[in-house]
Amino acid sequence: MFPYADNPDSYWTGYFSSRANDKQQVRRASSSYHSSNQLITEKMLDQSKDVEDFQDELIEGSWALLDDLSIL
């Protein structure tokens, strides 16, 4: 890996110049996780519908997304 220079005497290495595609995928997956987490929370707080039947499935799906993001 070589340093990246965007200005004279200004070099970037490491985090800012390596694995850009991986970082983009992690950002997209994280965004999807947070969006789905908000939807799950809204569904679980919805008192007009019977959520208890599939509440465990929603929580397991949330845990699966965290596992895919390697947070757990």
N, CA, C and O atoms as a Tinker XYZ file with bonds, in Angstrom:
   288  protein
     1  N      0.847000   -1.166000    0.000000    73     2
     2  CA     0.000000    0.000000    0.000000    64     1     3
     3  C      0.901000    1.240000    0.000000    63     2     4     5
     4  O      1.856000    1.344000    0.770000    81     3
     5  N      0.563000    2.163000   -0.882000    73     3     6
     6  CA     1.341000    3.379000   -0.998000    64     5     7
     7  C      0.566000    4.560000   -0.430000    63     6     8     9
     8  O     -0.665000    4.560000   -0.461000    81     7
     9  N      1.255000    5.549000    0.077000    73     7    10
    10  CA     0.554000    6.745000    0.577000    64     9    11
    11  C     -0.133000    7.493000   -0.558000    63    10    12    13
    12  O      0.301000    7.434000   -1.709000    81    11
    13  N     -1.176000    8.175000   -0.230000    73    11    14
    14  CA    -1.938000    8.978000   -1.179000    64    13    15
    15  C     -1.687000   10.445000   -0.868000    63    14    16    17
    16  O     -1.838000   10.874000    0.276000    81    15
    17  N     -1.307000   11.215000   -1.879000    73    15    18
    18  CA    -1.035000   12.644000   -1.684000    64    17    19
    19  C     -2.071000   13.455000   -2.441000    63    18    20    21
    20  O     -2.205000   13.311000   -3.656000    81    19
    21  N     -2.803000   14.301000   -1.739000    73    19    22
    22  CA    -3.763000   15.158000   -2.410000    64    21    23
    23  C     -3.279000   16.607000   -2.478000    63    22    24    25
    24  O     -3.826000   17.402000   -3.243000    81    23
    25  N     -2.283000   16.954000   -1.708000    73    23    26
    26  CA    -1.655000   18.274000   -1.718000    64    25    27
    27  C     -0.152000   18.076000   -1.543000    63    26    28    29
    28  O      0.279000   17.017000   -1.086000    81    27
    29  N      0.639000   19.062000   -1.895000    73    27    30
    30  CA     2.074000   18.931000   -1.636000    64    29    31
    31  C      2.331000   18.770000   -0.129000    63    30    32    33
    32  O      1.761000   19.497000    0.685000    81    31
    33  N      3.157000   17.851000    0.215000    73    31    34
    34  CA     3.528000   17.563000    1.609000    64    33    35
    35  C      2.311000   17.181000    2.466000    63    34    36    37
    36  O      2.292000   17.444000    3.668000    81    35
    37  N      1.322000   16.575000    1.862000    73    35    38
    38  CA     0.145000   16.129000    2.594000    64    37    39
    39  C     -0.178000   14.706000    2.141000    63    38    40    41
    40  O     -0.686000   14.500000    1.039000    81    39
    41  N      0.118000   13.732000    2.992000    73    39    42
    42  CA    -0.022000   12.326000    2.618000    64    41    43
    43  C     -1.044000   11.635000    3.512000    63    42    44    45
    44  O     -1.140000   11.909000    4.709000    81    43
    45  N     -1.808000   10.728000    2.896000    73    43    46
    46  CA    -2.796000    9.936000    3.619000    64    45    47
    47  C     -2.385000    8.469000    3.521000    63    46    48    49
    48  O     -1.991000    7.996000    2.455000    81    47
    49  N     -2.476000    7.774000    4.611000    73    47    50
    50  CA    -2.212000    6.337000    4.587000    64    49    51
    51  C     -3.225000    5.640000    5.480000    63    50    52    53
    52  O     -3.983000    6.283000    6.206000    81    51
    53  N     -3.226000    4.350000    5.415000    73    51    54
    54  CA    -4.052000    3.569000    6.336000    64    53    55
    55  C     -5.536000    3.681000    6.070000    63    54    56    57
    56  O     -5.997000    3.396000    4.965000    81    55
    57  N     -6.279000    4.090000    7.069000    73    55    58
    58  CA    -7.738000    4.070000    7.025000    64    57    59
    59  C     -8.313000    4.821000    5.834000    63    58    60    61
    60  O     -9.254000    4.336000    5.204000    81    59
    61  N     -7.785000    5.967000    5.515000    73    59    62
    62  CA    -8.377000    6.814000    4.489000    64    61    63
    63  C     -8.070000    6.351000    3.071000    63    62    64    65
    64  O     -8.746000    6.781000    2.136000    81    63
    65  N     -7.089000    5.501000    2.882000    73    63    66
    66  CA    -6.716000    5.129000    1.518000    64    65    67
    67  C     -6.835000    3.638000    1.234000    63    66    68    69
    68  O     -6.573000    3.224000    0.105000    81    67
    69  N     -7.217000    2.819000    2.198000    73    67    70
    70  CA    -7.258000    1.383000    1.963000    64    69    71
    71  C     -8.675000    0.829000    2.111000    63    70    72    73
    72  O     -9.462000    1.299000    2.932000    81    71
    73  N     -8.969000   -0.151000    1.320000    73    71    74
    74  CA   -10.222000   -0.905000    1.366000    64    73    75
    75  C    -11.470000   -0.027000    1.262000    63    74    76    77
    76  O    -12.395000   -0.160000    2.064000    81    75
    77  N    -11.493000    0.837000    0.309000    73    75    78
    78  CA   -12.627000    1.755000    0.144000    64    77    79
    79  C    -13.924000    1.002000   -0.135000    63    78    80    81
    80  O    -14.976000    1.386000    0.376000    81    79
    81  N    -13.870000   -0.063000   -0.938000    73    79    82
    82  CA   -15.083000   -0.827000   -1.248000    64    81    83
    83  C    -15.638000   -1.517000   -0.012000    63    82    84    85
    84  O    -16.852000   -1.541000    0.191000    81    83
    85  N    -14.776000   -2.071000    0.806000    73    83    86
    86  CA   -15.226000   -2.717000    2.041000    64    85    87
    87  C    -15.900000   -1.715000    2.968000    63    86    88    89
    88  O    -16.923000   -2.016000    3.583000    81    87
    89  N    -15.329000   -0.543000    3.063000    73    87    90
    90  CA   -15.893000    0.484000    3.938000    64    89    91
    91  C    -17.251000    0.951000    3.434000    63    90    92    93
    92  O    -18.144000    1.232000    4.234000    81    91
    93  N    -17.416000    1.037000    2.118000    73    91    94
    94  CA   -18.695000    1.430000    1.556000    64    93    95
    95  C    -19.756000    0.366000    1.849000    63    94    96    97
    96  O    -20.894000    0.701000    2.180000    81    95
    97  N    -19.395000   -0.900000    1.732000    73    95    98
    98  CA   -20.343000   -1.969000    2.033000    64    97    99
    99  C    -20.743000   -1.951000    3.502000    63    98   100   101
   100  O    -21.909000   -2.172000    3.828000    81    99
   101  N    -19.802000   -1.694000    4.379000    73    99   102
   102  CA   -20.112000   -1.624000    5.808000    64   101   103
   103  C    -21.027000   -0.447000    6.092000    63   102   104   105
   104  O    -21.964000   -0.576000    6.879000    81   103
   105  N    -20.778000    0.699000    5.469000    73   103   106
   106  CA   -21.654000    1.863000    5.663000    64   105   107
   107  C    -23.066000    1.577000    5.176000    63   106   108   109
   108  O    -24.035000    1.943000    5.841000    81   107
   109  N    -23.195000    0.927000    4.024000    73   107   110
   110  CA   -24.528000    0.599000    3.505000    64   109   111
   111  C    -25.238000   -0.416000    4.398000    63   110   112   113
   112  O    -26.428000   -0.269000    4.680000    81   111
   113  N    -24.519000   -1.436000    4.841000    73   111   114
   114  CA   -25.128000   -2.438000    5.719000    64   113   115
   115  C    -25.523000   -1.821000    7.050000    63   114   116   117
   116  O    -26.572000   -2.153000    7.603000    81   115
   117  N    -24.699000   -0.933000    7.563000    73   115   118
   118  CA   -25.019000   -0.263000    8.818000    64   117   119
   119  C    -26.250000    0.614000    8.662000    63   118   120   121
   120  O    -27.095000    0.668000    9.556000    81   119
   121  N    -26.355000    1.296000    7.537000    73   119   122
   122  CA   -27.531000    2.116000    7.270000    64   121   123
   123  C    -28.785000    1.253000    7.183000    63   122   124   125
   124  O    -29.833000    1.617000    7.716000    81   123
   125  N    -28.677000    0.115000    6.514000    73   123   126
   126  CA   -29.815000   -0.807000    6.426000    64   125   127
   127  C    -30.196000   -1.339000    7.798000    63   126   128   129
   128  O    -31.379000   -1.475000    8.110000    81   127
   129  N    -29.198000   -1.640000    8.616000    73   127   130
   130  CA   -29.486000   -2.129000    9.962000    64   129   131
   131  C    -30.245000   -1.086000   10.780000    63   130   132   133
   132  O    -31.240000   -1.409000   11.430000    81   131
   133  N    -29.784000    0.150000   10.750000    73   131   134
   134  CA   -30.433000    1.192000   11.543000    64   133   135
   135  C    -31.851000    1.474000   11.037000    63   134   136   137
   136  O    -32.756000    1.725000   11.833000    81   135
   137  N    -32.042000    1.433000    9.729000    73   135   138
   138  CA   -33.380000    1.628000    9.172000    64   137   139
   139  C    -34.310000    0.500000    9.586000    63   138   140   141
   140  O    -35.439000    0.741000   10.014000    81   139
   141  N    -33.834000   -0.732000    9.458000    73   139   142
   142  CA   -34.680000   -1.867000    9.834000    64   141   143
   143  C    -34.936000   -1.882000   11.337000    63   142   144   145
   144  O    -36.006000   -2.300000   11.780000    81   143
   145  N    -33.976000   -1.437000   12.112000    73   143   146
   146  CA   -34.162000   -1.384000   13.564000    64   145   147
   147  C    -35.265000   -0.390000   13.928000    63   146   148   149
   148  O    -36.048000   -0.639000   14.846000    81   147
   149  N    -35.329000    0.725000   13.220000    73   147   150
   150  CA   -36.398000    1.685000   13.459000    64   149   151
   151  C    -37.757000    1.094000   13.096000    63   150   152   153
   152  O    -38.732000    1.285000   13.822000    81   151
   153  N    -37.824000    0.374000   11.970000    73   151   154
   154  CA   -39.079000   -0.257000   11.576000    64   153   155
   155  C    -39.508000   -1.330000   12.568000    63   154   156   157
   156  O    -40.690000   -1.447000   12.891000    81   155
   157  N    -38.553000   -2.104000   13.046000    73   155   158
   158  CA   -38.858000   -3.142000   14.035000    64   157   159
   159  C    -39.388000   -2.509000   15.312000    63   158   160   161
   160  O    -40.359000   -2.992000   15.894000    81   159
   161  N    -38.754000   -1.432000   15.746000    73   159   162
   162  CA   -39.196000   -0.743000   16.962000    64   161   163
   163  C    -40.602000   -0.193000   16.794000    63   162   164   165
   164  O    -41.431000   -0.321000   17.695000    81   163
   165  N    -40.880000    0.420000   15.646000    73   163   166
   166  CA   -42.230000    0.936000   15.399000    64   165   167
   167  C    -43.256000   -0.188000   15.407000    63   166   168   169
   168  O    -44.351000   -0.031000   15.948000    81   167
   169  N    -42.907000   -1.315000   14.811000    73   167   170
   170  CA   -43.831000   -2.448000   14.758000    64   169   171
   171  C    -44.089000   -3.003000   16.150000    63   170   172   173
   172  O    -45.220000   -3.360000   16.479000    81   171
   173  N    -43.052000   -3.077000   16.963000    73   171   174
   174  CA   -43.207000   -3.633000   18.310000    64   173   175
   175  C    -43.983000   -2.680000   19.219000    63   174   176   177
   176  O    -44.653000   -3.124000   20.151000    81   175
   177  N    -43.897000   -1.379000   18.957000    73   175   178
   178  CA   -44.628000   -0.413000   19.776000    64   177   179
   179  C    -46.064000   -0.213000   19.301000    63   178   180   181
   180  O    -46.861000    0.433000   19.982000    81   179
   181  N    -46.391000   -0.762000   18.142000    73   179   182
   182  CA   -47.736000   -0.628000   17.596000    64   181   183
   183  C    -48.695000   -1.460000   18.446000    63   182   184   185
   184  O    -48.617000   -2.688000   18.455000    81   183
   185  N    -49.584000   -0.798000   19.146000    73   183   186
   186  CA   -50.496000   -1.479000   20.063000    64   185   187
   187  C    -51.744000   -2.006000   19.365000    63   186   188   189
   188  O    -52.462000   -2.829000   19.933000    81   187
   189  N    -52.016000   -1.549000   18.149000    73   187   190
   190  CA   -53.253000   -1.950000   17.495000    64   189   191
   191  C    -53.167000   -3.330000   16.853000    63   190   192   193
   192  O    -54.199000   -3.911000   16.518000    81   191
   193  N    -51.991000   -3.857000   16.678000    73   191   194
   194  CA   -51.831000   -5.157000   16.033000    64   193   195
   195  C    -51.224000   -6.160000   16.997000    63   194   196   197
   196  O    -50.546000   -5.801000   17.960000    81   195
   197  N    -51.483000   -7.406000   16.715000    73   195   198
   198  CA   -50.940000   -8.474000   17.544000    64   197   199
   199  C    -49.520000   -8.790000   17.085000    63   198   200   201
   200  O    -49.330000   -9.507000   16.103000    81   199
   201  N    -48.534000   -8.263000   17.783000    73   199   202
   202  CA   -47.136000   -8.405000   17.395000    64   201   203
   203  C    -46.473000   -9.571000   18.121000    63   202   204   205
   204  O    -45.422000  -10.053000   17.698000    81   203
   205  N    -47.069000  -10.010000   19.181000    73   203   206
   206  CA   -46.443000  -11.043000   20.009000    64   205   207
   207  C    -46.162000  -12.321000   19.240000    63   206   208   209
   208  O    -45.241000  -13.061000   19.588000    81   207
   209  N    -46.948000  -12.595000   18.189000    73   207   210
   210  CA   -46.763000  -13.831000   17.429000    64   209   211
   211  C    -45.421000  -13.874000   16.711000    63   210   212   213
   212  O    -44.804000  -14.935000   16.628000    81   211
   213  N    -44.966000  -12.758000   16.199000    73   211   214
   214  CA   -43.706000  -12.761000   15.459000    64   213   215
   215  C    -42.669000  -11.799000   16.043000    63   214   216   217
   216  O    -41.745000  -11.382000   15.344000    81   215
   217  N    -42.817000  -11.453000   17.299000    73   215   218
   218  CA   -41.862000  -10.570000   17.969000    64   217   219
   219  C    -40.483000  -11.214000   18.044000    63   218   220   221
   220  O    -39.473000  -10.546000   17.825000    81   219
   221  N    -40.436000  -12.501000   18.350000    73   219   222
   222  CA   -39.147000  -13.196000   18.432000    64   221   223
   223  C    -38.439000  -13.226000   17.076000    63   222   224   225
   224  O    -37.216000  -13.109000   17.009000    81   223
   225  N    -39.207000  -13.383000   16.000000    73   223   226
   226  CA   -38.604000  -13.395000   14.669000    64   225   227
   227  C    -37.998000  -12.031000   14.327000    63   226   228   229
   228  O    -36.935000  -11.957000   13.710000    81   227
   229  N    -38.668000  -10.967000   14.726000    73   227   230
   230  CA   -38.124000   -9.629000   14.480000    64   229   231
   231  C    -36.815000   -9.424000   15.226000    63   230   232   233
   232  O    -35.859000   -8.877000   14.677000    81   231
   233  N    -36.774000   -9.859000   16.466000    73   231   234
   234  CA   -35.560000   -9.704000   17.273000    64   233   235
   235  C    -34.436000  -10.563000   16.705000    63   234   236   237
   236  O    -33.290000  -10.116000   16.639000    81   235
   237  N    -34.752000  -11.795000   16.293000    73   235   238
   238  CA   -33.727000  -12.663000   15.704000    64   237   239
   239  C    -33.175000  -12.065000   14.412000    63   238   240   241
   240  O    -31.979000  -12.165000   14.140000    81   239
   241  N    -34.052000  -11.440000   13.612000    73   239   242
   242  CA   -33.587000  -10.783000   12.389000    64   241   243
   243  C    -32.648000   -9.630000   12.686000    63   242   244   245
   244  O    -31.666000   -9.419000   11.975000    81   243
   245  N    -32.950000   -8.888000   13.736000    73   243   246
   246  CA   -32.087000   -7.784000   14.136000    64   245   247
   247  C    -30.726000   -8.299000   14.594000    63   246   248   249
   248  O    -29.692000   -7.723000   14.255000    81   247
   249  N    -30.732000   -9.388000   15.367000    73   247   250
   250  CA   -29.472000   -9.988000   15.816000    64   249   251
   251  C    -28.673000  -10.534000   14.630000    63   250   252   253
   252  O    -27.443000  -10.474000   14.632000    81   251
   253  N    -29.366000  -11.066000   13.619000    73   251   254
   254  CA   -28.673000  -11.597000   12.440000    64   253   255
   255  C    -27.970000  -10.472000   11.681000    63   254   256   257
   256  O    -26.851000  -10.649000   11.200000    81   255
   257  N    -28.629000   -9.311000   11.575000    73   255   258
   258  CA   -27.977000   -8.176000   10.917000    64   257   259
   259  C    -26.755000   -7.699000   11.693000    63   258   260   261
   260  O    -25.735000   -7.350000   11.099000    81   259
   261  N    -26.857000   -7.686000   13.007000    73   259   262
   262  CA   -25.687000   -7.311000   13.812000    64   261   263
   263  C    -24.551000   -8.308000   13.608000    63   262   264   265
   264  O    -23.383000   -7.925000   13.537000    81   263
   265  N    -24.896000   -9.568000   13.515000    73   263   266
   266  CA   -23.887000  -10.587000   13.300000    64   265   267
   267  C    -23.230000  -10.413000   11.923000    63   266   268   269
   268  O    -22.018000  -10.577000   11.784000    81   267
   269  N    -24.037000  -10.080000   10.911000    73   267   270
   270  CA   -23.470000   -9.840000    9.573000    64   269   271
   271  C    -22.534000   -8.650000    9.555000    63   270   272   273
   272  O    -21.559000   -8.630000    8.803000    81   271
   273  N    -22.822000   -7.669000   10.373000    73   271   274
   274  CA   -21.945000   -6.491000   10.474000    64   273   275
   275  C    -20.737000   -6.743000   11.377000    63   274   276   277
   276  O    -19.886000   -5.870000   11.544000    81   275
   277  N    -20.669000   -7.935000   11.952000    73   275   278
   278  CA   -19.582000   -8.330000   12.858000    64   277   279
   279  C    -19.531000   -7.460000   14.093000    63   278   280   281
   280  O    -18.452000   -7.180000   14.616000    81   279
   281  N    -20.694000   -7.028000   14.565000    73   279   282
   282  CA   -20.753000   -6.238000   15.789000    64   281   283
   283  C    -20.850000   -7.145000   16.989000    63   282   284   285
   284  O    -20.373000   -6.802000   18.070000    81   283
   285  N    -21.466000   -8.302000   16.811000    73   283   286
   286  CA   -21.591000   -9.245000   17.943000    64   285   287
   287  C    -20.455000  -10.221000   17.950000    63   286   288
   288  O    -20.390000  -11.087000   18.823000    81   287
